[in-house]
């Protein structure tokens, strides 16, 4: 039997990315980013749903809703704590294995990062540097740094438009 291979060419999307370490809740982080950067991040109606091997995870997503802006900004959580989607049965009526919630990451290679701030490539590099320094000044942010998107293994997880 003959097999056919089809190659799908996907246009590589480039964006700037900031990793944020913080114990703040998502809505508080969005509020402080709005306040310090003078932008308008709003919670999306739908979170990013991502199917991992054992988990169906939902990651909070906040996006800029300003149509006058020349670039887009998204704040996405990197951590989801939930129970596995598989139900394990031991076969007995009363014996059930207790499944504790596990944490899964949108970008597994950065499992300590709490949030990612993604900006479209239209942003000027000086503006990006200014935003990075402002985020580092937010109370409750332990660290913030830029990530080289070209070396990111799970880059496709951040393409969610």
Buried (B, 14 or more C-beta within 10 A) or exposed (E): EEEEEEEEEEEEEEBBBBBBBBEBEBEBBBBBBBEBBEBBBEBBEEBBEBEBEEBBBBBBBBBBEBEEBEBBBBBBBBBBEBEBEEEEEEEEEEEEEEEEEEEBBBBEEBEEBBBBBBBBEEBEEEBBEEBBEBBBEBEEBEEBEBBEBEEBEEBEBBEBE
